[in-house]
Amino acid sequence: MSLSPAVSTLCENPNQVFLDVAKLLLTYADNILRFPNEEKYRSIRIGNPTFSTKLLPIKGAVECLFEMGFEEAETHLVFPKSASVEQLKLIRESIAAERDQRLSRGSPVQQPASASAPQHPPATSSTPTPQPAQQPSSLESSMSFFVTLQSNFQHVMLYEDADLQQKARSSMPHQEMSSAARSKLEEARQADPGCKVGLEDFLVLELLRWFKQDFFSWVDSLPCSRCGGPTQNSGSLSPTPEDLRWGAQRVENHFCSSCQLSTRFPRYNNPEKLLQTRRGRCGEWANCFTLCCRAVGLEARYIWDSTDHVWTETFSPSQRRWLHCDPCENACDKPLLYEVGWGKKLAYILAFSKDQVVDVTWRYSCRHPEVLSRRTRVQEAWLLDSINRLNSLRQRSLSPDRKKELVDRLLVELVEFISPKKPKAGDLGGRNSGSLAWRMARGETRGAGTETSAQVQASGFVFSPSEQEKSIRLLHVSYSAASDRYCRVSSGGEATASWDRCVWSQEAVFRKLEADWQMVYLARTEGSAVGRVSWRFDLAAAGMKIQSVSIMASSQTFHSGRVRWLLQSDRLTTEFSADGSTQSFPGLGGASELLVSAELSGGDGEAAWQHAQLFRRSLKEADESSFEIVIELQDA
């Protein structure tokens, strides 16, 4: 019988150590097989002295439990109802066969395992139990940390299931995203022939945009399933067998005070189920998004942050580095977002892929000494040794070429980690996923010590006439909020996806999709007193100037919300109303540049951010323009 990787590692322990651990592992397995309906035999408390002193320190022991089918819950390892009993038997028989061989060679006879789960450590063996290198003083802390490592490392293997990847691909507009990525790559190469970006880089941008805007939705609290009114998270409910089947060890009780009804919100941990529910918080978002990345052929890894957040990284072959990707925020390559933008006090950030675990904490910090002072849960040498053990086990079946590739990548990362990054404008914004109360409670509305004015994200995009537009003396641009696309009407209908791709600057503004009402609009982010966005047109570089300008824009306000539209040029500055009608501005004739800007402010209560809106449209009105600028050109 060929041994599994975990059992092979277990066999490397000294003989008596192996026999002691095998006895415990076989007891856990046999109890489940003998009493399949007894819940007490399907869970192992992480704080159990037997587990912490006789299993956790032994290499391969906890790995064997995960290979049997155990999964991590909050305080226990659990063998779920959905786990394969055949897999459990397979690992059990491998361990039993190795034990029998060792006993037949004259090892001391062990007492048969008890029919009940062990609650106390067996008698101390004459051979001392080996401990991992520099075991931390807090055994419980290291035990919990190791279980987190092993659980996440095992979980990411779900993303490699070919059938599951196919289900993910069937849920997404793969061809449309690939086509858009190729078009944007071509645009980038035309603008900068030496640019070091590839198709994968643009594909992940398309995937992030689609995932946040069209596919997944954030849940603070679910609407009441009876009256549709607001609910409050009021503790936990017991998971059903169906919940447990999909990895939902925790079920939130979203209680409606109006009709006294509890709406259940299972926190599913299986990405296959999340393809159906398409909702949750950062755990569900990162879990499902990482699967989607793997489904379209991107190398991806799941990122776990000890300060309670998770996201994804994708590997860029063209840039030869890993890129930070947060689907909740539609953010790419902004690793300082959490420390600088949200004000997080980081400690441990670990990356899990099908091939390895990597401590990537240093990519996400520009304050390394502060972070190091907070890394007190486990000793650094112990953490490094544990990661190396897990990687050695997982990489046994890899080819020499693949192992070398992983080592080369790791070396590049280590060089990157040595020099802390400096914050950029894009790293400074506060969190925009989740309710204001939820983000304020977590201290993630904006970076500590930064001012709102620092949250300005300048895209720097400038509309300038192309050769075709110069020849027809027309620059005509429209934007549809429903489809989230710009159309360069005067340039053959050239399209650009995403509202922020063509803005000159934006501060505290985002695109809000109301899935229930099927409406969409631009609004300022929660917690921001003011939101600003602008579009710039420069004609001088093309040797042209304005002959005439007409603008159509729409905005809506509620309660005390305010929207102020402003037109600025080298000849005129004026305010205008945006009521959806087309307006002309003859005073702009002869100007060589134009800035169109909108400022959102005011509103009442916690929903004040919603009381000033730009371009509000029904999602069914994808062909309707929300914003349109027509500039007739003349020679300068």
N, C-alpha and C positions, 0 to 999 in steps of 0.2 A: 504494500500500500504506500503510495507516494504521500509525503507529509505536506501539509499546508505550510505557508510561510510562518505563521504564528507558532504552530506546533514544532516546526524545525528550530525556531529560536528558543522555545521552551526546552528543547532537548540539549541545548548547549550548556545548561546549568549543571553543577555538580550532581552526582547520582542521587544522594540523599535529598538534596533540595528539590530535584525533579520529582522524586517519589512523594514528598510531602505535598507539593503543589498539585500533582496529578490527583492525589486523593481528594483534595478539596474540589477541583474542577469536575471530577467525575461525580462527586456528590451533588453539586449544583445541577449537572446535566441529568443524572438519574432521578432526582426529585421531580423535575419537570416531566420526564418521560413516564414516571410511575403515577404522578398525580397531576395530569394535564389541566384539570379544572380548578386546582387550588392556587389562588392568586399569590399566597404567601411564598410559594416556591418559585414564582416567576420574577421575583425582584430581590436585589441584593443591596442592602443599605450601605452607602459609601462610607459612612462612619463606623461600620461594623469593625471591631478590633481584628477579627480574622482576616477580613479583606485588606485592611490597612497595613497589617504587619506581616501577613503570610502570602499575600498575592501581589499587592501593588509593587513592592520593591523587586520582585523577581521578573527578569526579562522574559517576555513572551507570555506571561500569565494573563494579564488583562487583555492582551491582544487575542488570546484564545477565546475569552468570553465574547469579545466583539465578533470574532469569526463564527462563533456558535449562533449569533443572532441577537445578543443583548444590545440594547441601546441606552443612551444616557437620558435620564430624567433629571429633575432638579436635585433630588437627594438620593436617588437610587439608580442602579443599573436595572433595566427592565427587559424581560423577554416578552415582546408583544405578541398578541394573538395572531398577527399577520406573519410572524417569523416562521421560517421553514424548519419544521421538525426534522426533516431529512438532513438538512445542513447541520443541525445540532447533533444528530446521530453520527454523521460523518466525522466531525471533529472529536466527538466523544470516543469513537472507535479508534481513531488515530492515537489519541492519548493512551487509551487502554492497551492497545497493541504494544506501544513502546514500554509501558509499565510492565506488562507481562514478560517481555523480552528481558528487561533488566532484572526482574525477580527470578527468572529462570536461570540467570547467570550467577545466582547465589547471593543476591542482595537480601537484607533482612526482610522477613515477611511482615507486611503491614496489616493492621487490624482493618476489617471491612468497614466501608463508609456507612455512617448512620443514615437512616431513612429520612431524617429531618435535616433541614438546612443548618449548617454549623453556626452556633451563636457565640462560642468561645474558642480561643486559639487552642489547638492540640498541644500536647506536651512538647517542650522544647527539644529539638533535635540535637544530637551530639555534634553535628556539623553546623556551624553558625550560618544564618541566612545572609547572603551577600546583599549589601546595600548599594544603590546607585551612587555614583561619584558625588561626594560632598552633599549628602542628603540634608535638606534644610532642617532647621531646628523644629519647625512646625510640620509634623508629619501629615496632619489633616490638610494643611494648605497645599502641600506638594501632591498629596493624593488627589485632591479635587482638581488641581491644575493638570495633572497627568490624564485624568479621565476626560477633561475638556479637550486636550490634545488628541487623544485617541478617538474620541467620539467624532470630532470634526474631520479628522483624517479618514475615518471610515465613511462618514456621510458623503464626502465629495465623490466617492466612487459611484454613487447613484447617477451622477451626471454623465457617466461613460456608457450607460445602457443605451444600445442602439435603438431599441423600440421607443424608449422614452424620448430620445433625441428627435426621432421622427414625429412623435406627437407634438413636440415643441415646434418643429418646423411647420407643421400643418396649422399651427395657431398664429403664425406670423406672416406678414407679406414679404417673404424672403426675397423674391425676385425684384420687387419694387425697391427694397432697401439696397440690394446689390447694385441695381441700375443707378440709383441716386448716388451711391458711394463712388461708382466709376465716373460719373459725370463730374462730381466734385474733385476727384483726384485729377482729372484732366484739366479742370479749371486751375487747380493749384499748380500743376506743372507748367501750364502756359504762363501763369503769373510769375512763377519762380522755377525755372528749369532745374535748379540745383536743390530743390526742396527734398528733405529726407523724410518723406512720409509715403506710406503705401496704402493699398486698397483696404487692408485690415483696419487701419486707423480711421478711415472714413466710414467703414462699415460699422464700427463700434459706436461712432457718433450717431449714425442713423438708428441703430438699435436702441441706444439710450433715449433718443427723442421719442421713438415709437412706444417704447415700454412705458414711459411716464405719461405721455400725452394721450395715448390711444388704448393701452392694454391694461395696465395695473392701476388700482385705486387705493388711496390711503384710508385707513380706518382709525379714527379716534374712538368713536362709539357708533354702533349701528343704529339706523332708525328703527323705531318700534315695529315689529313684524305684524302688529295688529292695527294700530292707528297711524303709523308712519311718523309719529312725533319723535322728539329728541329723547335720548336715554343717557344714563350715566353708568360707568363701569362700577359695579357694586360687589366686587369680589369674584370668587371662583365657583364653578359648578363641577359636578363629577363628570369625567369623560365617559362617553358610551363606548361599547366595543367598536363601533364604526369610527369614532374619533380616534381611538387608539390605533386602529388599523392604518390610519394616515398620519401617525406620529403626533397627534394632538394630546399630549399629556396634560395640558392646561386648557381649560375652557373658561372664558370670561363671561360674567353675568352682566349683560347690559340691560339695566332695569328702567322701565318707563314709569315715572311717577304719576302720569295722567291715568293710564288704564291698568296699572299695577301688574304689568306683564314683563317677564324676563325673556330677553332675546339672547340666545346662545351664540357665542363667538369662539369656536374652537381655533386654537393657534396651531394650524397644521404645519408640520415639518417635512412633509413629503412633497417634492416639487411637482410630481404628477398631479396631485390634488390641487396644487396652486395654479396649474394651468387651467383648471376649471373655475375655481373661486375667484382668482385674479384680484385679490385684495389682501390687505394686512398692513403691518408696520415694517420697519426696516428688515426684520428677520425674514419675513415672507418675501419682501422685494428682492433682497440679495440672493436668497435661495433660488427663486424662480429665474431671476435674471442671469445668474451664473450658468444655469442649465441652458438658457437660450443662447448664451455666448458659445457654449460647447456645441450646441445643435447647428450653428452656422459655421462651424469649423475654426472658431477662434480658440487659441489656448487661453484658458481662464483659470483663476483660482479664487477661492472664497476667503475673504478677509475678516478675521475676528478681532474685535477690539475689546479689551477688558473693561473699558469704561462704557460698555453697553451700546455698541453700534456695530453693524456689519455692512460690508459692501463687496465689491469685486475688483480684481485686477485682470487686465488682458495683456498678452505679450505682443509687442509690435516688432515683427521681424525686420522691418525697414529701419526702425530706430534702435533695434537690438536692446530693448529695455521694457520693463513692465510699466503699464499705465494704470493709474488710479481711475476707477469708474464707479460712481455712486448713482444708481438708478433712481433713488428717492429724490435726488437733487438735480438729475440730468447734468451731472458734472463729470468732466473728464480731465485727467492730468492736473488736478488741483490738490495735491496731497496735503498742503498746509491748511486746507479748509477747516479742519476740525480744531486744530490747536489755535490757529490765529483767528479764523472766522467765527467759530462757535465758542471758543474759550474753553475747550476741553483740557483737562489735566491728564494727559496720556501716560500710560505705563507700559502695557504690553499689547502689541499688534502682531498677529501671526497670520501667515498666508498658507492655505491648504490647497494643494492640487493633487491630481491623481498620482504624481510621481514623488512629491516631497513636501515637507513643512519648512518654512523659512520664517525667521524672526525679522519682520520688516519694519519694526517700530521706528527706526531712525529715518526712514523715508518720509514719515509723517510729522516730523518735529524739526523745528529750527532752534529748539532749546534743549539740547541733549543733556547738559548737566542736571537740569530740573527733572527731566524724565528719569534719568538714572537714579536720582534720589528717591523716586516713588516706586522703583522696582524692588519691592521688599517681600512679595509673596513667596518667592522661591529664590534660591541662590543661583547666580548666573551660570556657574559651572554645572550645576544640576540640570538647569534648563537646556544648556547646550548638549549635555550628555543624553538627555531624554529625546531631544530632537534628532540627534545623530542615530540613536537606536531605532526610532521610528522610520527614518529615511533608509537606513541599512536594510531593514525588514522589507519595506515596500519596493526597493530598487533591485532586489535580488534577481528578478527575472528580466531586467532591462538589458538591452544590448550594450556593449562597450561604447559604441558611438553615442548612444543616448545618454549614458552616464557622463561621458566627457562633455556633452552639450550642456547638461545640467550644472556641472562643475564650472564651466566657462561662464555661464549666465550668473551663477552665484558670485563668482569673483568680480564681475562687472557691478553687481549690486553692492558688494562690500565696499568697493571703491566709491560708489555713489553715497553710501551711508557715512563715510568718513567726514565729508564736508557738509555741514548743515546748509539747507537751502535758505534763500532770502525770500520773504513774502512778496507776492505780486498782488496787483489789484484784484484779480479774480479769486484770490484766496481769502479775501477779507469779509465777504458777505456772511450774514447769519443764516441759520437754517431756515428753509422755507417749507419743509414737509412737516405735517402734523399741525395741530391747533396751537394757537398762541399760548394758551395756558399750559399745554404739554411741553412746549419748547422753553417757556420761561421757567417751568419747574425743573427742567434739566439744565438751565443756564446756557442755552444754545441759540439765543436770539441774535447775538452778535459777539464778536471777539472781545475778550477782556482788554480794556485799555484802548479800544478803537472807537472812533466817532462815526456817526452815520455817514458823514461826508466821505469817509474812507471806503464806503461800500460801493462807490461808483465803479461800474464795470464798463470800460470803454472798448467797444468793438472796433471803433475807428473806421467803419465802413463808409466809403464815399461814393456816391453816384456821380459818374462822369460820362459824358457822351462817348459812345463807341463810334467807329468810322461809319457804320451804317446809320446811326442816329444823326451824325453830323451831315451825312448826305441828304437825309430826309428832313433835317432841321427840326427834329422832334425827340423829346425825352419823355416817355410815358411809362409810369410805374404804378402798379396797383398791388394791394395786399388783401387777401381773404383770411379773416380770422378763423372761419370754420375749417378750411383746409390747411391753415397755417402756412401759406405759400405766397411769396412775392411773384409777380409776373411782370417781366420787362416787355410790355406790349410793343414798344417801338423797336425791339430787337428780336423780332420773330417769336415772341411769346416765351422767351427764356425764363425758366422757373427756378426759384431758390426756396428751399424749405426752411422753416423755423423763423419766427418773427424777429429773433434777436440777431440773425445772421446779417441783416442789412441796416442795423441801426448805427448811428454815430456814437451814441453813448446811452447808457441806461443805469438808473440808480433805483434799487429796491422795487423793481417791476417784474412781474412774472405772468405767464399765460395760465388762466384759471379755466379748467374744464369741469363743468357741472354735469356729471354723468346722469344724475337723476332727472334733471330738467332738460338735458340735451342742449345746453347752452355753453358758449365759450366767450371769453373776453380777456383783456389785459387789465390787471389791477396792481396796486402796490402790495408789497409783502406785508403780512401781519406784523404789527409792532412798529411799523415805520410811519412816521408822521407825514412824510412826503415821498412820492415816487416821481421819477422823471424819466423821460425817454425822448430822443431826438433823432432826426434823419438829416443828412447833409448832402447837398448837391453842389459840386464844384465844376464850373464851366470854363474857367480861365485856362486850365491845363490843356483843354482841347481847342483853345483859340475861339471860344464862343461866348455869347452873353444872352441874357434873357430878352425875348421879345414880348412874351406874355406868359402868365401863370394862372392856372386854375387848380383848385384843391377841393376834394371831397373827403370829409372825415366825419366820423360819428363817435359820440360819447354820451354816456348817461350818468346821471347822479341821483342819489336817493338820500332822503333826510338832509343832513347838512354837508353832504359830500360836495366837493368842488373839482372841476377840471378847467385848467387854464391853457388855452392854445396860443402859441406865439409864433410869428413869422419874423425872421431876422435876415437882413442882407446888408451889403455895404451901402445901400441907399435908403433902406426903410426898415423900421421895426414896428410891428403892429400886432394887436391881439385879434383873434377872430373866433367866431362860434363854430362848433362842430355839430350841426344838427342833421347831417346826412345829405345836405344839398350841396351842389357844386357852386363854388364862389370864385370870382376872378379878382385879381389884384393888379390893376394897371400901373400902380406906383412902382412896381418892381422892374419895369422895363429898363434895360440897360445894365442891370446888376449882373455880376459875374459869379456870385455864389449865393446859396440860400440854405438857411437852417430852419427846419420845421420842428417845433418841440411841444410837448404836452407835460403839464405838471398836475399830479393827482394829490388831493389833500382832503381834510375834513372827514365828516362821518361821525356816527354815534356808536358808543359802546364797543364791545369786543369785535363786532362785525364792521367797524368803521372802514376797514380796508376795502370792503365790498361796496361801499357807498359812492365810489368814484370809479367809473369803468370806461375803458376805451374799446371800441369796435365790438360791442356785444352783438352776438349773432347766434342763430340756431345752427346746430351742427348739420342740419339738413340743407342749409344754404351755402354749400361749398362753392358754388359758382358765383356767389354775390360778393362784390368788392366791399370792403369795410373802410378802405383808405386808398385814395387815388390822387396822384399828382401828374399834371400834364404841363410840360414846359415847352413852349415854342421857342426855337433857337434862331439867333442871327449871328453873323460874324462879329468878332470883337473889334 
